[in-house]
Amino acid sequence: MSVTVRPYRNGGWEVDISVRLPDGTSHRDRKRVTLTSKSAAKRWGEERERELALRGPRQSMKEVPTLKEFAPRFIESYAKANRQKPSGIAAKETILRMHLLPRLGAKRLDAITNEDIQRLKHQLRLRAPKTVNNVLTVLNVLLKTAVEWGGIERMPCTIRLLRTPKTSALFHDFGAYERLETAAAELDKRAQLIVLLGGQAGLRCGEMMALEWGDVDFENRQLRVERSDWKGQVTSTKGGRSRVVGMTERLYGALRAHRSLRGARVLCQNDSQPLTQKIVQDHVRRAARRAQVTPEGVHVLRHTFCSHLAMRGASTRAIQELAGHKDISTTQRYMHLSPAAKDGTIRLLDEATPTFGRGDIVETKGAGR
């Protein structure tokens, strides 16, 4: 082991250290120091020599990427490699482009702090809580992925989502839905079929677009829902769960009347091309305006399907299976009643008091506790 000190040509001293490491190998370490005297540089070298002999050389710190540098890897090697749905990949790309990269793109991943997260929340304060949570979730998954891949040692910050109010899904009451179907039938047979597929079978927009005649079992009066169409890309349904839904009389009749050999898809244009999401939305919007019902969205039909089942007494489990909900909490959003049904429930208290058969006083255990 040796420490040699030489004057550095641009000032200061070059300290040349040769040492045997703890694993028995030889190591040479040369550093430039800006100490004023040769003896001070010598003492620095001897201290460095002892440190190397005890612990070995420190591993060089690898360069941590910025959010902007890591984002393409995240999309390609995480989202696309895991075969996420095209709509989900597009949503992540949009969130990165519109919200995360403009605000945090230049920051190294390990330098994103809790204060940065709070500042991000403040900058998004005019957005809906659900939108803010979507942004935070993408950032959270991205950082956790960077940890798993060794890009950073640990999560650099804590990401807490906003509280979101639990709201009931908007739906058409029975009368409004009847008017909507009538108006759709007057406009276009495809519009009527869309209203029935959504309101009496619970299909999502993409599921309607991807439905094929081979999925329609007229003999057993059932629909097999296995695919979804998003901007021309056909994938599995949301959550990857296929399901079978029975046909109502009206849906069965409409499908029979609409059946054609123009193409494999149930819903297609006159030239046999599949309907686009915009065309489906336009059909529903025109019918809703003609029937003077609100709201006008396609997904409201699915809400209507679930809500009408709940109002007619269907169980939560049955609605979950028919709608293809992965989480029971999603189904519970529909376990509510229309105002008219609530009034009917309250009127039950006006009915004659039932006879209990054991005197006039009934004690309820635990009451008042």
PyMOL commands that set and color helices and strands:
alter all, ss='L'
color gray80, all
select helices_A, chain A and resi 38-55+67-80+86-104+109-111+114-123+129-148+174-187+189-199+205-210+213-215+238-240+249-258+277-291+299-311+316-323+328-332+339-350
alter helices_A, ss='H'
color red, helices_A
select strands_A, chain A and resi 2-7+13-20+26-33+216-217+222-225+227-230+233-236+243-246
alter strands_A, ss='S'
color yellow, strands_A
deselect
rebuild
show_as cartoon
